[in-house]
Amino acid sequence: TSINAPTGFMKAYGPKWETRITSTQQANFLSNVFTLRLPRGSEFNLMHDIPFCTIPGTRRQLLCDLWQPAENVKSSGLAFIYFHGSAWCVLDKDFGTRTFFRHLVSQGHVIMDVAYRLFPETDMTGMVNDVYRAIAWMKTNSSVYGVNPRNIVIGGGSAGAHLSLLAAYNKTPRLIPEELRDRDLSVSAVISLYGPPDLKAVYHHTGQHI
């Protein structure tokens, strides 16, 4: 969005927030709020099906796709870990996100596109566990991919956004995998794209109680 468009940024970040945005960052802003097509973006490096975790006590590996900026693109030092929409039970990574990721990686960001476990293979606690496993892997490998471990953002669409919100704001230790309870799993930000923050409201809105 344009920095001149009315937004909630002033309320969130204070007056004159736009003066803290560098000219380099401004160059990556979209010129219009109603832009229907993202810029083509630069070339990038894409690696598919990288194992980032084996579920303890099993042979089940979790996989991700990793998007890295091209060599001629200055790294931002930021990693965005993305969890796809799924209704907690369907779909997979690399589903309808390539245009979005191409735009982000052209700005120097590293994208980790995660295939987390779904129902009925696991429950919601297991899914949030997988979010933390992805965070832990990126922090461990941050130097390999030119990422600042203090500059990791998580997010997703729909169910993936819901799981990201749970992980980012979690105050319940049981949602953290036992093998990671002594690790720093903090993130610098969370992005929710149409994520349901209130499952009780969703339950009633969709008539599940009838």
N, C-alpha and C positions, 0 to 999 in steps of 0.2 A: 504494500500500500504506500501511497505517497506520504512523506513526512508531514505534509500540510493537511492531510485528511483528518477529519475529527475522529479521534479514537479515545480509548481509556488510558493512553500512555501517560498523560499529564497526571491523572489521578494516581496511577501506579508508581510513576518515577519522579513526580514533582514538576514544577514549572521549568520551562526552557530545557526539557529533556532532549530535544532534538539537537541542541548545541553539543551534546556529548557524542554524537554520531560522526565518525570520521568521513572524509570525502570518499575514501575507498569503500567504506560500508555503504554509503549513499548510492554509489554507482551500481550496487547490486539490488537496490530497491525497485519494485515494479512502479511504472510511471502512473498507473491508473488503478483504482480499486476494482474496476470492472474488467480488467484484462482477462480475456478468455483463453489466451495462449501464452505459455511461458516462453522466454527466450530459448533459442536452440542450445546455448551453453557450449562449453569447451569439450574437448575429448576427455576421457577418463579411463581408469583401469578398474575392471570389474572381475572379481574372483567369486566363483560359485561354490556352494556346498562345502564351506569350511567348517570342520567340527570344532566347536568351542567348549563342549562339555560332554562328559559321560555321566548319566544319572547314577549316583552311588548305588552299589549293589546290583547293577544291571549292566548290560552291554549297549543300552540305548544311548545313542549319540544325538546331541542337538546340533543343528547345522545353521549356518548363516551365509548370506552373500555379503561381500565387502566391496564397497565402492570407494575408490581413492582418486584424488585429483591427478590430472596429468602433470608431468614433470615441469611444464612451463607455467603452471598455476601455483601461486603462492599459497602455502598452507595456512589455514586459519587456526590450527591447533585444536579445533573443536570436533568432537565426534557426536553424531546423532544416531542413537540406537532406536530402531523402528520396529514396532510390533503390529502386524497386520490386523485388519478387521476380520472377524471370524464368527460372530455370535457365540464365541467360546467353543465352537464345535466344527467349523468348516474352513475351507480355503487354505492358503499357504503364503509363504513369502513370495516376493516378486510377482505380485498380483496387482496390476493397474497402477504401479508406483514409479515406473521408469522415467516418465517426464518430470515428475516431482524430484526424484533423486538426481537426475541429470542437472537440474537447476541448482540444487544444493551443492553438488560436488564441484560445479564450475566456480563456486565461491570459495573453494578451498577446504570444504568440510569433508570429513570421512563419514560414510554411512554404513552402519551395520544393520542389515535387514534380517530379522530373526524368525526362524521357524520354531516357535515354541510348541509345547505339547497341548493337545486339545482334549475336550471331553469326547468320548468316555475314557480315553487313555489315562487322564488325570482329572483332578478336581480343580477348583479355582485357586486353592492354596498352592497346588503344584504348578499352576501357570505363573503365579506371582514368584514362586521359587525360580522359575526359568528366567524371569526378568532379572532377578538378582544375579543369576549365573552369567547372564550376558554382560551385565555391568562389571562384574568381577573380572571376566575375561578381557574386556576392553581396558580396564585399569592395569591389569597385569601386562598387557601387550601394547600399552600406550606409546612407549618409546619406539617400538617397531614401526608404528604407523604415523608417527609425528603428531601424536595427540597429547594435549595437556591433560593429565588425569583429573585435574580440578575443573575441567571444562567439558564435561560429558553431559549431554542432554538425552533424555528418554522421551518417547512419545509413540503415538500410533493413532489408528482410526478405530472408532466404535469400541469393540471389545478390547482391542489392543490398547486403546487410550485409557479404558477403565483399569486395565491391569497396570499401566504405567502410573496412573494416579495413585493406585493402592501402594505401589512400590515406593513412589517418591514421598508420600506422606505417611507411610506406615509407622505406627507406634506399637504394633503387635509382634513380639519376637517370634511367635510360631509361624509367621509368614516367611521368615528368613530361613533358607536351607541350613541345616545343622552344620554342614562343613564350611559355611561362610560366616558364622556368627561372630568371628573375631576379625572380620575384614571391614575395611572402609567401603561402604556401598552407597555413599552419598552421591547425589548428582547436582549439577548446577541449575538445571531447569527441567520442567516437564511440559510437553505440548500435547493437549488433548484435542483431537479432531473428531467432533461429534461423539465424544465418549459419554456414556451414561454414568453420572456421578451418584445417582440415587436409584439403586436397583428395585427398591420397594415401589417407587413411583413408576418405573418401567413395568413392573409386574401388574399394577393396576391399570396403567394406560393401555396395555395390550390385552386387557380382559382375562388375564390368566387366573384371576380369582373367581371367575364366573363358571 
